[in-house]
Amino acid sequence: MRIFSSIAALALLAFAAPAHAQQSVMRETDITDLRLGQRVLVDDGSCPAGQIKEIQGSQMTTAGVVATRKCVPRLGPKRR
């Protein structure tokens, strides 16, 4: 019974981890398919120092997903 519960816990973690992953791109045009609730960080230099642009799929319409854009604090060092 104990082995089964630990296997179930590992399986749950494996499926839950990708749901919270954020993607980072250099340009907004690199975003090809934005899903509802998905957040993408865009490092295009349009936000003030110490911040990065976050694009989020915020609303579903008949034409597709509407994206909202805002500058959020950059967490951690800048990656290249």
Residue pairs with C-beta under 8 A, 6 or more apart in sequence:
22 39
22 40
22 41
23 38
23 40
23 41
24 40
24 41
24 42
24 43
24 79
25 31
25 40
25 41
25 42
25 43
26 42
26 43
26 44
27 42
27 44
28 42
28 44
28 53
28 55
31 40
31 42
31 55
34 40
34 55
34 57
34 65
34 67
35 57
35 65
36 57
36 58
36 59
36 60
36 65
37 56
37 57
38 56
38 57
39 54
39 55
39 56
40 54
40 55
40 56
41 52
41 53
41 54
41 55
41 72
42 52
42 53
42 54
42 55
43 52
43 53
43 78
44 53
46 53
46 71
47 53
47 71
48 71
50 73
50 74
51 71
51 72
51 73
51 74
52 71
52 72
52 73
52 74
53 69
53 70
53 71
53 72
54 69
54 70
54 71
54 72
55 67
55 68
55 69
56 67
56 68
56 70
57 65
57 66
57 67
58 65
58 66
58 67
58 68
59 65
59 66
60 66
